[in-house]
Amino acid sequence: MEPPHSLLETPPRVRTAIVQTKPLKGRYSENLRAAGDAFAQLGSADAPDLVVFPEAAFTGYFLEGAVYDLALPARRFANDLAATWSAACGGAPVDICCGFYENDEGTYYNSAIYAHVVDGTAQIVHVHRKLFLATYGVFDEERFLVRGRGLRAFETRFGRMSMLICEDVWHAIVPTIAAIKGARILLVPSASPGRGIEGEEELESIERWREILSLIAAEHGVYVVYAGLAGFEGGKGMTGSSCVVDPRGKVVVRASATQAQIVRADLDPRSIDLARAELPLLGDLETVLPDLLADEELSLRRLENGHDAAGR
């Protein structure tokens, strides 16, 4: 018997646009208007299904104490995104992922929002709060912010996704957990200052990011959509380089390291299935993981109700 026609249909591609911003530090309203200009470009023809912005996309990243003045409740930020999209593109539906500083009734986070916008109204699908607050070198996040306490793979109209913010990705266990939880697309808003020299033209940090993102995508058979902040803040140059990496680890599109820019790519769900069939590392991990977690040498195994095996 032939399967129902719906099972034979090709899953739709996700038309994705990364808006790499170069924000004016601390000038939220002006940066929001600039996002409106980008939306107008995107909505003129072949409007995207998903738009992804960097970390701290509308305020700049290095805010220090000014974060308390510029952080917004998630609902207010989602409404601003919806109003800006609707002013530029009318009632056309779109999903938006964007990094922002969040004020949750007086608790402040470095967050990313995923919102579904239609007819001028935003539905908040998920808010991720950065797990690993960078507090070393030029970074000072933990002085002003509270870290997130969990990671979710959440349902969207395009399948399950997870959001990871900048340093979250540098801890290999985090994207692994996202993939184990069912995420097929990882969205990575980031604000990464440039460091080191790689060859004659490229910064070492840009090359390192590309290696990390490609390894994550290939190991887990996922798309990685990386949105990097561009521009200079207090003499620190952000490295942009927004990109989409396919489930085999290939970079399919990449933005400039220095300029505000829009880059686009179509995410094909079939590529995820084929990559996982050809290299079933994620399936192997799901099989072996229970044994790894049962290892008595792991501190997670020894700690029960806040005490180790000796009752300390």
Contacts in CASP RR format, 6 or more apart in sequence:
PFRMAT RR
TARGET T0000
AUTHOR 0000-0000-0000
METHOD contacts of the structure
MODEL  1
MEPPHSLLETPPRVRTAIVQTKPLKGRYSENLRAAGDAFAQLGSADAPDL
VVFPEAAFTGYFLEGAVYDLALPARRFANDLAATWSAACGGAPVDICCGF
YENDEGTYYNSAIYAHVVDGTAQIVHVHRKLFLATYGVFDEERFLVRGRG
LRAFETRFGRMSMLICEDVWHAIVPTIAAIKGARILLVPSASPGRGIEGE
EELESIERWREILSLIAAEHGVYVVYAGLAGFEGGKGMTGSSCVVDPRGK
VVVRASATQAQIVRADLDPRSIDLARAELPLLGDLETVLPDLLADEELSL
RRLENGHDAAGR
10 270 0 8 1.000
11 268 0 8 1.000
11 269 0 8 1.000
11 270 0 8 1.000
12 158 0 8 1.000
12 269 0 8 1.000
13 266 0 8 1.000
13 267 0 8 1.000
13 268 0 8 1.000
13 269 0 8 1.000
14 49 0 8 1.000
14 50 0 8 1.000
14 158 0 8 1.000
14 185 0 8 1.000
14 266 0 8 1.000
14 267 0 8 1.000
14 269 0 8 1.000
15 46 0 8 1.000
15 47 0 8 1.000
15 48 0 8 1.000
15 49 0 8 1.000
15 50 0 8 1.000
15 264 0 8 1.000
15 266 0 8 1.000
16 48 0 8 1.000
16 49 0 8 1.000
16 50 0 8 1.000
16 51 0 8 1.000
16 52 0 8 1.000
16 225 0 8 1.000
16 244 0 8 1.000
16 264 0 8 1.000
16 265 0 8 1.000
16 266 0 8 1.000
16 267 0 8 1.000
17 42 0 8 1.000
17 48 0 8 1.000
17 50 0 8 1.000
17 51 0 8 1.000
17 52 0 8 1.000
17 262 0 8 1.000
17 263 0 8 1.000
17 264 0 8 1.000
18 51 0 8 1.000
18 52 0 8 1.000
18 53 0 8 1.000
18 225 0 8 1.000
18 226 0 8 1.000
18 227 0 8 1.000
18 242 0 8 1.000
18 243 0 8 1.000
18 244 0 8 1.000
18 255 0 8 1.000
18 262 0 8 1.000
18 263 0 8 1.000
18 264 0 8 1.000
19 35 0 8 1.000
19 38 0 8 1.000
19 42 0 8 1.000
19 51 0 8 1.000
19 52 0 8 1.000
19 53 0 8 1.000
19 57 0 8 1.000
19 227 0 8 1.000
19 262 0 8 1.000
20 54 0 8 1.000
20 227 0 8 1.000
20 228 0 8 1.000
20 229 0 8 1.000
20 230 0 8 1.000
20 240 0 8 1.000
20 242 0 8 1.000
20 255 0 8 1.000
20 256 0 8 1.000
20 259 0 8 1.000
20 260 0 8 1.000
20 261 0 8 1.000
20 262 0 8 1.000
20 263 0 8 1.000
21 31 0 8 1.000
21 34 0 8 1.000
21 35 0 8 1.000
21 53 0 8 1.000
21 54 0 8 1.000
21 57 0 8 1.000
21 58 0 8 1.000
21 229 0 8 1.000
21 230 0 8 1.000
21 260 0 8 1.000
22 229 0 8 1.000
22 230 0 8 1.000
22 231 0 8 1.000
22 259 0 8 1.000
22 260 0 8 1.000
23 31 0 8 1.000
23 34 0 8 1.000
23 56 0 8 1.000
23 57 0 8 1.000
23 58 0 8 1.000
23 59 0 8 1.000
23 60 0 8 1.000
23 229 0 8 1.000
24 30 0 8 1.000
24 31 0 8 1.000
25 59 0 8 1.000
25 60 0 8 1.000
25 62 0 8 1.000
25 63 0 8 1.000
25 233 0 8 1.000
26 59 0 8 1.000
26 60 0 8 1.000
26 63 0 8 1.000
26 66 0 8 1.000
26 70 0 8 1.000
28 58 0 8 1.000
28 59 0 8 1.000
28 70 0 8 1.000
31 57 0 8 1.000
31 58 0 8 1.000
31 59 0 8 1.000
31 60 0 8 1.000
32 58 0 8 1.000
32 80 0 8 1.000
32 84 0 8 1.000
33 84 0 8 1.000
34 260 0 8 1.000
35 53 0 8 1.000
35 57 0 8 1.000
35 58 0 8 1.000
35 81 0 8 1.000
35 84 0 8 1.000
36 84 0 8 1.000
36 85 0 8 1.000
36 87 0 8 1.000
36 88 0 8 1.000
37 88 0 8 1.000
38 262 0 8 1.000
39 51 0 8 1.000
39 84 0 8 1.000
39 85 0 8 1.000
39 87 0 8 1.000
39 88 0 8 1.000
39 89 0 8 1.000
40 88 0 8 1.000
40 89 0 8 1.000
41 262 0 8 1.000
42 48 0 8 1.000
42 51 0 8 1.000
42 89 0 8 1.000
42 262 0 8 1.000
43 88 0 8 1.000
43 89 0 8 1.000
43 92 0 8 1.000
47 89 0 8 1.000
47 92 0 8 1.000
47 94 0 8 1.000
48 94 0 8 1.000
48 264 0 8 1.000
49 94 0 8 1.000
49 95 0 8 1.000
49 158 0 8 1.000
50 94 0 8 1.000
50 95 0 8 1.000
50 96 0 8 1.000
50 97 0 8 1.000
50 158 0 8 1.000
50 225 0 8 1.000
50 267 0 8 1.000
51 94 0 8 1.000
51 95 0 8 1.000
51 96 0 8 1.000
51 97 0 8 1.000
52 96 0 8 1.000
52 97 0 8 1.000
52 98 0 8 1.000
52 187 0 8 1.000
52 189 0 8 1.000
52 225 0 8 1.000
52 227 0 8 1.000
53 96 0 8 1.000
53 97 0 8 1.000
53 98 0 8 1.000
53 99 0 8 1.000
53 189 0 8 1.000
53 227 0 8 1.000
54 99 0 8 1.000
54 189 0 8 1.000
54 190 0 8 1.000
54 191 0 8 1.000
54 227 0 8 1.000
54 228 0 8 1.000
54 229 0 8 1.000
54 230 0 8 1.000
54 240 0 8 1.000
54 242 0 8 1.000
55 61 0 8 1.000
55 99 0 8 1.000
55 110 0 8 1.000
55 112 0 8 1.000
55 165 0 8 1.000
55 166 0 8 1.000
55 189 0 8 1.000
55 190 0 8 1.000
55 191 0 8 1.000
55 227 0 8 1.000
55 228 0 8 1.000
55 229 0 8 1.000
56 63 0 8 1.000
56 99 0 8 1.000
56 100 0 8 1.000
56 101 0 8 1.000
56 110 0 8 1.000
56 191 0 8 1.000
56 229 0 8 1.000
57 98 0 8 1.000
57 99 0 8 1.000
57 100 0 8 1.000
57 189 0 8 1.000
57 227 0 8 1.000
57 229 0 8 1.000
58 98 0 8 1.000
58 100 0 8 1.000
59 70 0 8 1.000
59 100 0 8 1.000
59 101 0 8 1.000
60 191 0 8 1.000
60 229 0 8 1.000
60 233 0 8 1.000
61 191 0 8 1.000
61 229 0 8 1.000
61 233 0 8 1.000
61 238 0 8 1.000
62 138 0 8 1.000
62 233 0 8 1.000
62 234 0 8 1.000
62 236 0 8 1.000
63 70 0 8 1.000
63 101 0 8 1.000
63 144 0 8 1.000
64 140 0 8 1.000
64 143 0 8 1.000
64 144 0 8 1.000
65 144 0 8 1.000
67 101 0 8 1.000
67 108 0 8 1.000
67 144 0 8 1.000
67 145 0 8 1.000
68 103 0 8 1.000
68 108 0 8 1.000
68 144 0 8 1.000
70 101 0 8 1.000
71 100 0 8 1.000
71 101 0 8 1.000
71 102 0 8 1.000
71 103 0 8 1.000
71 108 0 8 1.000
71 109 0 8 1.000
72 80 0 8 1.000
72 100 0 8 1.000
72 101 0 8 1.000
72 102 0 8 1.000
72 103 0 8 1.000
73 102 0 8 1.000
73 103 0 8 1.000
73 104 0 8 1.000
73 105 0 8 1.000
74 102 0 8 1.000
74 104 0 8 1.000
74 111 0 8 1.000
74 113 0 8 1.000
74 124 0 8 1.000
74 127 0 8 1.000
75 124 0 8 1.000
77 98 0 8 1.000
77 100 0 8 1.000
77 102 0 8 1.000
77 113 0 8 1.000
78 113 0 8 1.000
78 115 0 8 1.000
78 122 0 8 1.000
78 124 0 8 1.000
79 122 0 8 1.000
81 96 0 8 1.000
81 98 0 8 1.000
81 113 0 8 1.000
81 115 0 8 1.000
81 117 0 8 1.000
81 122 0 8 1.000
82 115 0 8 1.000
82 117 0 8 1.000
82 120 0 8 1.000
82 121 0 8 1.000
82 122 0 8 1.000
83 120 0 8 1.000
85 94 0 8 1.000
85 96 0 8 1.000
85 117 0 8 1.000
85 120 0 8 1.000
86 117 0 8 1.000
86 119 0 8 1.000
86 120 0 8 1.000
90 120 0 8 1.000
91 118 0 8 1.000
91 119 0 8 1.000
91 120 0 8 1.000
92 118 0 8 1.000
93 116 0 8 1.000
93 117 0 8 1.000
93 118 0 8 1.000
94 116 0 8 1.000
94 117 0 8 1.000
94 118 0 8 1.000
95 114 0 8 1.000
95 115 0 8 1.000
95 116 0 8 1.000
95 117 0 8 1.000
95 125 0 8 1.000
95 156 0 8 1.000
95 157 0 8 1.000
95 158 0 8 1.000
96 113 0 8 1.000
96 114 0 8 1.000
96 115 0 8 1.000
96 117 0 8 1.000
97 112 0 8 1.000
97 113 0 8 1.000
97 114 0 8 1.000
97 163 0 8 1.000
97 187 0 8 1.000
97 189 0 8 1.000
97 225 0 8 1.000
97 227 0 8 1.000
98 112 0 8 1.000
98 113 0 8 1.000
98 189 0 8 1.000
99 110 0 8 1.000
99 111 0 8 1.000
99 112 0 8 1.000
99 113 0 8 1.000
99 165 0 8 1.000
99 189 0 8 1.000
100 111 0 8 1.000
100 112 0 8 1.000
100 113 0 8 1.000
101 108 0 8 1.000
101 109 0 8 1.000
101 110 0 8 1.000
101 111 0 8 1.000
101 145 0 8 1.000
102 108 0 8 1.000
102 109 0 8 1.000
102 110 0 8 1.000
102 111 0 8 1.000
102 127 0 8 1.000
102 129 0 8 1.000
107 146 0 8 1.000
108 144 0 8 1.000
108 145 0 8 1.000
108 146 0 8 1.000
109 129 0 8 1.000
109 130 0 8 1.000
109 145 0 8 1.000
109 146 0 8 1.000
109 147 0 8 1.000
109 148 0 8 1.000
110 129 0 8 1.000
110 130 0 8 1.000
110 133 0 8 1.000
110 141 0 8 1.000
110 145 0 8 1.000
110 165 0 8 1.000
111 127 0 8 1.000
111 128 0 8 1.000
111 129 0 8 1.000
111 130 0 8 1.000
111 165 0 8 1.000
112 127 0 8 1.000
112 128 0 8 1.000
112 130 0 8 1.000
112 163 0 8 1.000
112 165 0 8 1.000
112 187 0 8 1.000
112 189 0 8 1.000
113 124 0 8 1.000
113 126 0 8 1.000
113 127 0 8 1.000
114 124 0 8 1.000
114 125 0 8 1.000
114 126 0 8 1.000
114 127 0 8 1.000
114 128 0 8 1.000
114 154 0 8 1.000
114 156 0 8 1.000
114 161 0 8 1.000
114 163 0 8 1.000
114 187 0 8 1.000
115 122 0 8 1.000
115 123 0 8 1.000
115 124 0 8 1.000
115 125 0 8 1.000
116 122 0 8 1.000
116 123 0 8 1.000
116 125 0 8 1.000
116 156 0 8 1.000
116 157 0 8 1.000
117 123 0 8 1.000
125 154 0 8 1.000
125 155 0 8 1.000
125 156 0 8 1.000
126 152 0 8 1.000
126 154 0 8 1.000
126 163 0 8 1.000
128 151 0 8 1.000
128 152 0 8 1.000
128 162 0 8 1.000
128 163 0 8 1.000
128 164 0 8 1.000
128 165 0 8 1.000
129 146 0 8 1.000
129 147 0 8 1.000
129 148 0 8 1.000
129 149 0 8 1.000
129 150 0 8 1.000
130 141 0 8 1.000
130 145 0 8 1.000
130 147 0 8 1.000
130 148 0 8 1.000
130 165 0 8 1.000
130 166 0 8 1.000
130 167 0 8 1.000
130 168 0 8 1.000
131 147 0 8 1.000
131 148 0 8 1.000
131 149 0 8 1.000
131 150 0 8 1.000
131 151 0 8 1.000
131 165 0 8 1.000
131 168 0 8 1.000
131 171 0 8 1.000
131 174 0 8 1.000
132 147 0 8 1.000
132 167 0 8 1.000
132 168 0 8 1.000
132 170 0 8 1.000
132 171 0 8 1.000
132 174 0 8 1.000
133 141 0 8 1.000
133 142 0 8 1.000
133 145 0 8 1.000
133 147 0 8 1.000
133 167 0 8 1.000
134 141 0 8 1.000
134 166 0 8 1.000
134 167 0 8 1.000
135 141 0 8 1.000
135 142 0 8 1.000
135 143 0 8 1.000
138 193 0 8 1.000
138 236 0 8 1.000
151 162 0 8 1.000
151 164 0 8 1.000
151 168 0 8 1.000
151 174 0 8 1.000
151 177 0 8 1.000
151 178 0 8 1.000
151 181 0 8 1.000
152 162 0 8 1.000
152 181 0 8 1.000
153 160 0 8 1.000
153 161 0 8 1.000
153 162 0 8 1.000
153 178 0 8 1.000
153 181 0 8 1.000
153 182 0 8 1.000
153 183 0 8 1.000
154 160 0 8 1.000
154 161 0 8 1.000
154 162 0 8 1.000
158 185 0 8 1.000
158 267 0 8 1.000
158 269 0 8 1.000
159 184 0 8 1.000
159 185 0 8 1.000
159 269 0 8 1.000
160 181 0 8 1.000
160 182 0 8 1.000
160 183 0 8 1.000
160 184 0 8 1.000
160 185 0 8 1.000
161 183 0 8 1.000
161 184 0 8 1.000
161 185 0 8 1.000
161 186 0 8 1.000
161 187 0 8 1.000
162 175 0 8 1.000
162 178 0 8 1.000
162 181 0 8 1.000
162 183 0 8 1.000
162 185 0 8 1.000
162 186 0 8 1.000
162 187 0 8 1.000
163 186 0 8 1.000
163 187 0 8 1.000
163 188 0 8 1.000
163 189 0 8 1.000
164 174 0 8 1.000
164 175 0 8 1.000
164 178 0 8 1.000
164 186 0 8 1.000
164 187 0 8 1.000
164 188 0 8 1.000
165 188 0 8 1.000
165 189 0 8 1.000
165 190 0 8 1.000
166 188 0 8 1.000
166 189 0 8 1.000
166 190 0 8 1.000
166 191 0 8 1.000
166 192 0 8 1.000
168 174 0 8 1.000
168 188 0 8 1.000
169 175 0 8 1.000
169 186 0 8 1.000
169 188 0 8 1.000
169 190 0 8 1.000
169 212 0 8 1.000
169 213 0 8 1.000
169 216 0 8 1.000
170 212 0 8 1.000
172 216 0 8 1.000
175 186 0 8 1.000
175 216 0 8 1.000
175 220 0 8 1.000
175 222 0 8 1.000
176 219 0 8 1.000
176 220 0 8 1.000
176 285 0 8 1.000
178 186 0 8 1.000
179 186 0 8 1.000
179 220 0 8 1.000
179 221 0 8 1.000
179 222 0 8 1.000
179 282 0 8 1.000
180 282 0 8 1.000
180 285 0 8 1.000
180 286 0 8 1.000
180 289 0 8 1.000
183 222 0 8 1.000
184 222 0 8 1.000
184 223 0 8 1.000
184 269 0 8 1.000
184 272 0 8 1.000
185 222 0 8 1.000
185 223 0 8 1.000
185 224 0 8 1.000
185 225 0 8 1.000
185 267 0 8 1.000
186 216 0 8 1.000
186 217 0 8 1.000
186 222 0 8 1.000
186 223 0 8 1.000
186 224 0 8 1.000
186 225 0 8 1.000
187 225 0 8 1.000
187 227 0 8 1.000
188 213 0 8 1.000
188 224 0 8 1.000
188 225 0 8 1.000
188 226 0 8 1.000
188 227 0 8 1.000
189 227 0 8 1.000
189 228 0 8 1.000
190 209 0 8 1.000
190 226 0 8 1.000
190 227 0 8 1.000
190 228 0 8 1.000
190 229 0 8 1.000
191 228 0 8 1.000
191 229 0 8 1.000
191 238 0 8 1.000
192 205 0 8 1.000
192 209 0 8 1.000
192 228 0 8 1.000
192 229 0 8 1.000
192 238 0 8 1.000
192 239 0 8 1.000
192 240 0 8 1.000
193 205 0 8 1.000
193 236 0 8 1.000
193 237 0 8 1.000
193 238 0 8 1.000
193 239 0 8 1.000
194 203 0 8 1.000
194 205 0 8 1.000
194 206 0 8 1.000
194 236 0 8 1.000
194 237 0 8 1.000
194 238 0 8 1.000
194 239 0 8 1.000
195 203 0 8 1.000
195 204 0 8 1.000
195 205 0 8 1.000
196 203 0 8 1.000
196 204 0 8 1.000
196 205 0 8 1.000
197 203 0 8 1.000
197 204 0 8 1.000
198 204 0 8 1.000
198 206 0 8 1.000
198 207 0 8 1.000
203 239 0 8 1.000
203 257 0 8 1.000
205 239 0 8 1.000
206 239 0 8 1.000
206 241 0 8 1.000
206 257 0 8 1.000
209 226 0 8 1.000
209 239 0 8 1.000
209 241 0 8 1.000
210 241 0 8 1.000
210 243 0 8 1.000
210 251 0 8 1.000
213 224 0 8 1.000
213 226 0 8 1.000
213 243 0 8 1.000
213 245 0 8 1.000
213 249 0 8 1.000
213 251 0 8 1.000
214 245 0 8 1.000
214 249 0 8 1.000
214 250 0 8 1.000
214 251 0 8 1.000
215 249 0 8 1.000
216 222 0 8 1.000
216 224 0 8 1.000
216 245 0 8 1.000
217 223 0 8 1.000
217 224 0 8 1.000
217 245 0 8 1.000
217 246 0 8 1.000
217 247 0 8 1.000
217 248 0 8 1.000
217 249 0 8 1.000
218 247 0 8 1.000
218 248 0 8 1.000
218 249 0 8 1.000
218 275 0 8 1.000
218 279 0 8 1.000
219 281 0 8 1.000
219 282 0 8 1.000
220 281 0 8 1.000
220 282 0 8 1.000
221 247 0 8 1.000
221 248 0 8 1.000
221 272 0 8 1.000
221 275 0 8 1.000
221 276 0 8 1.000
221 279 0 8 1.000
221 281 0 8 1.000
221 282 0 8 1.000
222 247 0 8 1.000
222 272 0 8 1.000
223 244 0 8 1.000
223 245 0 8 1.000
223 246 0 8 1.000
223 247 0 8 1.000
223 267 0 8 1.000
223 271 0 8 1.000
223 272 0 8 1.000
224 244 0 8 1.000
224 245 0 8 1.000
225 244 0 8 1.000
225 267 0 8 1.000
226 241 0 8 1.000
226 242 0 8 1.000
226 243 0 8 1.000
226 244 0 8 1.000
226 245 0 8 1.000
227 242 0 8 1.000
228 238 0 8 1.000
228 239 0 8 1.000
228 240 0 8 1.000
228 241 0 8 1.000
228 242 0 8 1.000
228 255 0 8 1.000
229 238 0 8 1.000
229 240 0 8 1.000
230 238 0 8 1.000
230 239 0 8 1.000
230 240 0 8 1.000
230 255 0 8 1.000
230 256 0 8 1.000
230 257 0 8 1.000
230 258 0 8 1.000
230 259 0 8 1.000
230 260 0 8 1.000
230 261 0 8 1.000
231 237 0 8 1.000
231 238 0 8 1.000
231 240 0 8 1.000
231 258 0 8 1.000
232 238 0 8 1.000
239 257 0 8 1.000
240 255 0 8 1.000
240 256 0 8 1.000
240 257 0 8 1.000
240 258 0 8 1.000
241 254 0 8 1.000
241 255 0 8 1.000
241 256 0 8 1.000
241 257 0 8 1.000
242 254 0 8 1.000
242 255 0 8 1.000
242 261 0 8 1.000
242 263 0 8 1.000
243 251 0 8 1.000
243 252 0 8 1.000
243 253 0 8 1.000
243 254 0 8 1.000
243 255 0 8 1.000
243 263 0 8 1.000
244 251 0 8 1.000
244 252 0 8 1.000
244 253 0 8 1.000
244 263 0 8 1.000
244 265 0 8 1.000
244 267 0 8 1.000
245 251 0 8 1.000
245 252 0 8 1.000
246 252 0 8 1.000
246 271 0 8 1.000
246 275 0 8 1.000
247 271 0 8 1.000
247 272 0 8 1.000
247 274 0 8 1.000
247 275 0 8 1.000
247 276 0 8 1.000
248 271 0 8 1.000
248 275 0 8 1.000
252 265 0 8 1.000
253 263 0 8 1.000
253 264 0 8 1.000
253 265 0 8 1.000
254 263 0 8 1.000
255 261 0 8 1.000
255 263 0 8 1.000
276 282 0 8 1.000
276 283 0 8 1.000
292 298 0 8 1.000
293 300 0 8 1.000
293 301 0 8 1.000
294 301 0 8 1.000
295 301 0 8 1.000
296 302 0 8 1.000
302 308 0 8 1.000
302 309 0 8 1.000
END
